[in-house]
Amino acid sequence: MEMTGIKTAYGDPATRQGWRRTAVFRLCAFLLSLVSFPVWLFLVIMTPVWALVVFLPVLLVLLYMAMLNVVRLWEVMSLRRILRVYPWQSCRGAAGLANNGTTRFSLPDPERPARDISVGHGDWLGSGFTFWVRAVKAGTVHEVWFAGDPRFLGVVAVPGPRRLVRVAQREALDGRMSARKRGISPEARERAKAAGARVG
């Protein structure tokens, strides 16, 4: 069900505030990951050589987290681009769990509302620690807000909006895959392109 009153999600002051909160959080996480490397180096210098056996795996985890935070910081700008194109829709019962433990959202096809399209969020590594997985398991997510086209990409949020995350079909972002073309109207293709998706 499309929410009325605003042309695009970003036109809503609450959405802009939610986006700013997300941007500040991602920036802080990125800066914290940068600070962790000097701290790691200091601990290595101050401990015996044999302790490297412990500290080397820690370095690998820090590197993974730093790369993940770089990607998530970049995604914040992608969120704003999508929110400037699409309005919010209220989707009840859309959030569920995939077989691999990640979150799966079933969202209505914009041109065939009776048909749902599934789009995932997260990957198997650490997916059980994300807000969405914990909330779905606890049964606390009854409604989500969605701005986008599930055939390409979009933003999912807890009503408010809070906990903004980008969701996307792989072919909408991955240049190694063929972009989706069949069954898409020219208008839907243009909107998806404006939001940053590959449309062929």
C-alpha positions in Angstrom: 0.0 0.0 0.0 1.6 3.3 -1.1 1.7 6.0 1.5 0.2 9.3 0.4 1.1 12.9 1.0 4.7 13.0 -0.2 6.0 12.7 -3.8 9.3 10.9 -2.8 10.4 9.4 0.5 13.2 12.0 0.8 10.6 14.8 0.7 9.5 13.7 4.2 11.5 15.5 7.0 11.4 12.3 9.2 13.1 10.4 6.3 15.8 13.0 6.0 16.4 12.8 9.7 16.5 9.0 9.6 19.0 9.1 6.7 21.2 11.5 8.7 21.2 9.2 11.7 22.2 6.3 9.4 25.0 8.4 7.8 26.4 9.5 11.2 26.3 5.9 12.5 28.1 4.6 9.4 30.7 7.3 9.6 31.4 6.6 13.3 31.7 2.9 12.6 34.2 3.7 9.8 36.2 6.0 12.0 36.2 3.5 14.8 37.5 0.8 12.4 40.4 3.1 11.4 41.3 3.8 15.1 41.4 0.1 15.8 44.6 -0.4 13.7 46.9 1.9 15.7 45.4 0.3 18.9 46.2 -3.1 17.5 49.8 -2.1 16.6 50.3 -0.6 20.0 49.2 -3.9 21.7 51.5 -5.9 19.4 54.5 -3.7 20.3 53.7 -3.9 24.0 53.3 -7.7 24.2 55.7 -10.6 23.8 56.4 -12.0 20.3 54.5 -15.2 21.0 51.3 -13.2 21.4 51.3 -12.6 17.6 49.6 -16.0 17.3 46.6 -14.3 18.9 46.9 -10.9 17.3 47.2 -12.0 13.7 43.7 -13.5 13.5 42.5 -10.3 15.2 44.1 -8.3 12.4 42.2 -10.3 9.8 38.9 -9.6 11.6 39.8 -5.8 11.8 40.6 -5.8 8.0 37.3 -7.5 7.2 35.4 -5.0 9.4 37.2 -2.0 7.9 36.3 -3.1 4.3 32.7 -3.8 5.3 32.5 -0.3 6.9 33.8 1.3 3.7 31.1 -0.5 1.7 28.4 0.5 4.1 29.5 4.1 4.2 29.3 4.2 0.4 25.8 2.6 0.6 24.6 5.6 2.6 24.9 7.8 -0.5 23.1 5.2 -2.5 20.2 5.2 0.1 19.7 8.9 -0.4 19.7 8.5 -4.2 16.9 5.9 -4.0 14.9 7.9 -1.5 14.9 10.9 -3.8 13.2 8.8 -6.6 10.7 6.6 -4.9 7.9 7.1 -2.3 7.5 5.0 0.8 5.1 2.0 0.7 3.8 0.2 3.8 4.3 -3.6 3.5 2.9 -5.8 6.2 4.3 -9.3 6.7 7.1 -8.6 4.2 10.1 -9.6 6.4 11.1 -13.2 6.8 14.2 -15.4 7.1 16.0 -17.1 4.2 17.3 -20.7 4.4 20.9 -19.4 4.9 19.8 -17.3 8.0 19.7 -13.9 6.2 16.7 -11.6 5.9 14.3 -12.0 3.0 11.7 -9.4 2.1 8.7 -10.2 -0.1 7.6 -7.0 -1.8 4.8 -6.3 -4.3 5.7 -6.0 -8.0 4.9 -2.4 -9.0 3.3 -3.4 -12.2 1.6 -6.7 -11.0 0.6 -5.9 -7.3 -0.8 -9.4 -6.8 2.7 -10.9 -7.4 5.5 -10.6 -4.7 9.2 -10.3 -5.5 11.7 -11.6 -3.1 14.9 -9.6 -2.3 17.5 -10.4 0.3 19.5 -8.4 2.8 22.8 -9.5 4.4 25.2 -12.4 3.8 25.9 -15.6 5.7 28.9 -14.2 7.6 27.6 -12.6 10.8 24.0 -12.4 9.5 22.6 -13.7 12.8 23.9 -10.5 14.6 22.0 -8.0 12.4 19.0 -6.1 13.7 16.7 -7.5 10.9 17.5 -11.1 11.6 17.1 -10.7 15.4 13.8 -8.8 14.9 12.3 -11.3 12.5 13.2 -14.2 14.8 11.7 -12.3 17.8 8.5 -11.7 15.7 8.7 -7.9 16.3 8.6 -6.8 12.7 5.0 -6.8 11.5 5.4 -3.9 9.0 8.2 -2.5 6.9 8.4 0.6 4.8 9.8 0.2 1.3 11.0 2.8 -1.2 12.1 1.4 -4.5 11.4 -1.2 -7.1 12.0 -4.8 -5.9 12.9 -5.9 -9.4 15.9 -3.7 -9.1 16.7 -2.0 -5.7 15.3 -0.1 -2.8 15.4 0.9 0.8 13.8 -1.0 3.6 13.1 0.6 7.0 11.3 0.1 10.2 8.2 2.4 10.2 9.3 5.9 11.4 11.5 5.5 9.4 14.4 3.8 11.3 17.0 1.2 10.5 17.4 2.1 6.8 19.1 -0.5 4.7 19.6 -0.9 1.0 18.3 -4.1 -0.7 19.0 -5.0 -4.3 18.8 -7.8 -6.9 22.3 -8.8 -7.9 21.8 -8.1 -11.5 20.9 -4.5 -10.7 24.4 -3.8 -9.3 26.7 -6.5 -10.7 28.2 -5.6 -14.1 29.1 -9.2 -14.7 25.4 -10.2 -14.9 22.8 -9.4 -17.5 20.5 -6.5 -16.4 16.8 -7.3 -16.1 14.9 -6.2 -19.2 11.8 -8.3 -19.7 8.5 -7.2 -18.3 9.7 -3.7 -17.3 7.9 -0.6 -18.5 10.0 2.3 -19.9 8.9 4.5 -17.0 9.9 1.9 -14.4 13.3 1.5 -16.2 13.9 5.2 -16.1 13.1 5.5 -12.4 15.4 2.5 -11.6 18.2 4.1 -13.6 17.8 7.4 -11.7 18.0 5.5 -8.5 21.3 4.0 -9.5 20.3 0.5 -10.8 21.7 -1.2 -13.9 18.7 -1.4 -16.3 20.3 -2.7 -19.5 
